Amino acid sequence: MPDLLILMSLGALAGLLAGLLGVGGGLVIVPVLAAWLPSKGVPPEQALHAAVATSLASIVFTGAASAYSHYRRGGVDIRSLAWLLPGLLLGSGGGALVIAGVPRVALALIVAAFCFFAAWQMTRPIGHAGSANRRWLLPSGLGIGVLSSAVGIGGGSLTVPLLHRLGAPLTRAIGTSSAAGIPIALAGTIGYAMATTPAGLSAWALGLVDLKIAAAIGSISILMAPLGASLAHRWPVARLKRFFAGWLMLVGVALLIRG
């Protein structure tokens, strides 16, 4: 029961963040799972990899619920999503295959560095919507896919500012980012599922992905994502981003300390 409560709470928070900020909640899920999995028998040197992989699997649920909620409000730009899609799929799937073999210390440094970057990204002014050719989205999708699969996220901290600078209103950028998280999560999950399964994961594990944990997190996140999407149109999102940036800084420092 305590384990179930931990996963349900994690799913609720991830779903809320997905709808509210356009992120998949991975930067909450990954550090919590990385700290929790060794207590379940997962070797510490593989816990972070399993956390990243399982986080991506849970984002399939979260991203789908959040994207549908935004789509109903006209908040998903299908044309921009189509330009992003090839790069997202290739980058995330290929990135997962590579990251699965990276040592834990190197992966911890990658995740910590991204936490600091994401914190900086969230606290800086996002600027006014600009305009540019959508073709920039094709190579951008590749980079977003690689980084997202490496740190177990839906790519919102990268996709939202990119789309906004290419002319999308902020709420529409958030909605499109939520939809972009689905191919990132699917391709990354498939890539990590091809790795060797570490000890301590459940019988439902495929490679580094524990589908049982992902389903427990994702099933609750589905319920919370629509609420977050609704609140994104009413709450002071900029203020909430500053609070979340503080969390990211703490996570980054903790990862550096633990190595």
matplotlib code that plots the C-alpha trace (Angstrom):
import matplotlib.pyplot as plt

x = [0.0, 2.8, 4.3, 1.0, 0.4, 3.9, 3.2, -0.4, 0.9, 3.7, 1.2, -1.2, 1.6, 3.0, -0.5, -1.1, 2.2, 1.7, -1.6, -0.5, 3.0, 3.2, 5.8, 5.3, 6.3, 9.4, 11.7, 9.5, 9.1, 12.8, 14.4, 11.7, 11.9, 15.8, 15.7, 12.9, 13.9, 17.0, 14.7, 12.9, 16.1, 17.1, 21.0, 21.9, 24.0, 20.9, 18.2, 18.6, 18.4, 15.2, 13.8, 14.3, 12.9, 9.9, 9.2, 9.0, 6.5, 4.3, 4.4, 2.5, -0.5, 0.1, 0.8, -2.2, -4.6, -3.1, -2.9, -6.6, -7.6, -5.7, -6.9, -10.5, -9.8, -8.1, -4.7, -2.8, -1.1, -1.3, 0.9, 3.8, 3.4, 3.7, 7.0, 8.4, 7.3, 10.0, 12.8, 11.1, 10.7, 14.2, 15.9, 14.0, 14.2, 17.9, 18.8, 17.3, 19.4, 22.5, 21.7, 20.8, 24.6, 25.9, 27.4, 25.3, 27.7, 27.6, 23.8, 23.5, 25.6, 23.4, 20.2, 21.6, 22.8, 19.4, 17.7, 19.8, 19.1, 15.4, 15.3, 17.1, 14.7, 11.6, 12.8, 13.9, 11.3, 9.9, 9.6, 7.0, 5.8, 7.9, 7.6, 9.8, 9.7, 8.2, 11.0, 13.2, 11.0, 12.4, 16.0, 14.8, 12.6, 15.7, 17.5, 14.4, 13.9, 17.5, 17.6, 14.1, 14.9, 18.1, 16.4, 13.0, 10.8, 8.1, 10.3, 8.0, 10.8, 12.3, 9.3, 7.2, 9.7, 10.6, 7.0, 6.4, 9.4, 8.1, 4.8, 2.5, 0.6, 1.9, -1.2, -1.1, 2.6, 1.9, -0.9, 1.2, 4.1, 1.8, 1.0, 4.7, 5.4, 3.5, 5.8, 8.8, 7.5, 6.6, 9.8, 12.0, 10.0, 10.6, 14.3, 14.8, 12.7, 15.4, 18.0, 18.7, 16.2, 17.9, 17.1, 14.4, 12.0, 8.5, 7.5, 6.0, 9.3, 10.5, 14.2, 14.6, 10.9, 8.8, 5.3, 3.6, 5.1, 4.5, 0.8, 0.3, 1.7, 0.1, -3.4, -3.6, -1.9, -4.7, -7.2, -5.1, -3.9, -7.3, -7.4, -4.0, -4.9, -8.0, -6.0, -3.3, -5.9, -6.6, -3.7, -0.5, 1.6, 4.8, 4.7, 4.3, 7.2, 9.5, 8.5, 9.1, 12.5, 13.5, 12.6, 14.7, 17.7, 17.4, 17.2, 20.3, 22.3, 21.2, 22.2, 25.6, 26.2, 25.1, 27.1]
y = [0.0, 2.6, 1.8, 2.2, 5.6, 6.8, 5.9, 7.3, 10.6, 10.7, 10.1, 12.8, 15.4, 14.4, 14.6, 18.1, 19.4, 17.9, 19.8, 22.9, 23.5, 21.3, 19.0, 15.3, 15.3, 13.3, 15.6, 14.8, 11.1, 10.3, 11.5, 9.9, 6.5, 6.6, 7.0, 4.5, 1.6, 0.5, -0.2, -2.7, -4.6, -2.7, -2.4, 1.3, 1.5, 0.6, 2.4, 5.8, 4.1, 2.2, 5.4, 7.3, 4.4, 3.9, 7.6, 7.7, 4.9, 6.7, 9.8, 7.9, 8.0, 11.5, 13.0, 11.5, 12.8, 16.2, 16.5, 15.5, 18.1, 20.8, 19.6, 20.0, 23.6, 24.1, 24.2, 21.8, 22.9, 19.8, 21.2, 22.1, 18.7, 17.0, 18.8, 17.8, 14.1, 12.5, 14.0, 13.2, 9.5, 9.1, 11.1, 9.5, 5.9, 6.2, 8.1, 5.5, 2.7, 4.7, 5.9, 2.4, 1.6, 4.8, 4.4, 5.7, 8.5, 9.9, 9.6, 11.4, 14.2, 14.5, 14.5, 17.1, 19.4, 19.2, 20.0, 23.2, 24.1, 23.5, 25.6, 28.5, 28.1, 28.3, 31.4, 33.5, 35.6, 33.5, 36.7, 37.6, 35.2, 35.5, 34.0, 31.6, 28.8, 25.6, 23.7, 24.5, 22.1, 19.1, 19.2, 20.7, 17.6, 15.4, 17.2, 17.4, 13.6, 12.7, 14.9, 13.8, 10.1, 10.7, 12.4, 10.7, 13.6, 14.6, 17.5, 20.3, 22.5, 22.5, 22.3, 25.1, 27.9, 26.7, 26.8, 30.1, 31.7, 30.3, 32.2, 30.0, 31.6, 30.3, 28.2, 26.7, 26.0, 24.1, 22.1, 21.1, 20.3, 17.9, 16.1, 16.0, 14.1, 11.1, 10.1, 10.9, 8.6, 5.8, 5.7, 6.0, 3.3, 0.9, 1.7, 1.1, -2.1, -3.6, -3.4, -6.1, -6.2, -5.5, -7.4, -6.0, -4.8, -6.5, -9.4, -6.8, -5.3, -5.1, -4.2, -1.2, -0.3, -1.5, -1.4, -2.1, 1.0, 3.1, 2.0, 2.8, 6.3, 6.8, 5.7, 8.5, 11.1, 10.6, 11.9, 14.9, 16.1, 17.5, 19.5, 20.9, 21.8, 23.7, 25.5, 26.5, 28.9, 30.5, 30.2, 32.3, 29.8, 32.0, 32.0, 28.3, 27.8, 29.7, 27.3, 24.3, 25.7, 25.6, 21.9, 21.3, 23.0, 20.8, 17.7, 18.7, 19.3, 16.0, 14.1, 15.7, 14.9, 11.2, 10.9]
z = [0.0, 0.8, -2.6, -4.4, -2.6, -3.7, -7.4, -7.3, -5.8, -8.4, -11.2, -9.9, -9.8, -13.2, -14.8, -13.3, -14.6, -18.0, -18.5, -16.7, -18.0, -21.1, -19.6, -19.1, -15.4, -16.1, -14.1, -11.1, -11.9, -12.7, -9.4, -7.3, -9.0, -9.1, -5.3, -4.7, -7.1, -5.1, -2.1, -4.4, -5.3, -8.4, -8.5, -7.8, -11.0, -13.0, -11.1, -12.9, -16.3, -15.3, -13.8, -17.1, -19.2, -17.0, -16.8, -20.6, -20.6, -18.2, -20.3, -23.0, -20.7, -19.5, -22.9, -24.5, -21.8, -21.8, -25.6, -25.9, -23.4, -25.2, -28.6, -27.5, -26.8, -30.1, -28.5, -30.7, -33.9, -36.1, -38.9, -36.5, -34.9, -38.3, -38.9, -35.5, -35.7, -37.8, -35.7, -32.5, -33.4, -34.7, -32.0, -29.1, -30.3, -31.3, -28.2, -25.9, -27.6, -26.9, -23.4, -22.3, -22.4, -20.9, -17.3, -14.4, -13.5, -17.1, -17.2, -13.8, -15.2, -18.3, -16.2, -13.7, -16.5, -18.1, -14.8, -14.5, -18.1, -17.7, -14.5, -16.4, -19.3, -17.0, -15.2, -18.2, -20.0, -22.9, -25.0, -27.6, -30.2, -33.4, -36.8, -38.8, -41.3, -39.9, -41.6, -38.6, -36.6, -38.5, -37.2, -33.9, -33.4, -33.7, -30.9, -28.7, -29.2, -28.2, -25.1, -24.0, -24.2, -22.2, -19.3, -19.4, -20.3, -22.8, -24.1, -22.9, -21.6, -25.1, -27.3, -25.7, -26.1, -29.6, -30.8, -29.1, -30.8, -34.1, -33.7, -31.6, -28.7, -25.3, -24.6, -28.1, -27.7, -24.4, -26.1, -29.1, -26.8, -24.9, -28.1, -29.1, -25.9, -27.2, -30.0, -27.8, -25.1, -27.5, -29.4, -26.3, -24.5, -27.5, -27.5, -23.8, -23.9, -26.1, -23.2, -20.7, -17.8, -14.4, -11.2, -9.0, -11.7, -11.8, -14.0, -16.3, -17.1, -20.7, -20.8, -18.6, -18.7, -15.8, -17.4, -14.0, -12.5, -15.6, -15.7, -12.0, -12.5, -15.9, -14.9, -12.3, -14.4, -17.0, -14.5, -13.5, -16.9, -18.0, -14.8, -15.4, -19.0, -17.7, -15.1, -17.7, -19.2, -15.8, -13.4, -13.4, -15.2, -15.1, -11.3, -11.1, -13.5, -11.1, -8.3, -10.5, -11.5, -7.8, -7.7, -10.8, -9.2, -6.1, -8.3, -10.2, -7.1, -5.6, -8.7, -8.7, -5.0, -5.5, -8.7]

ax = plt.figure().add_subplot(projection="3d")
ax.plot(x, y, z, "-o")
ax.set_aspect("equal")
plt.show()
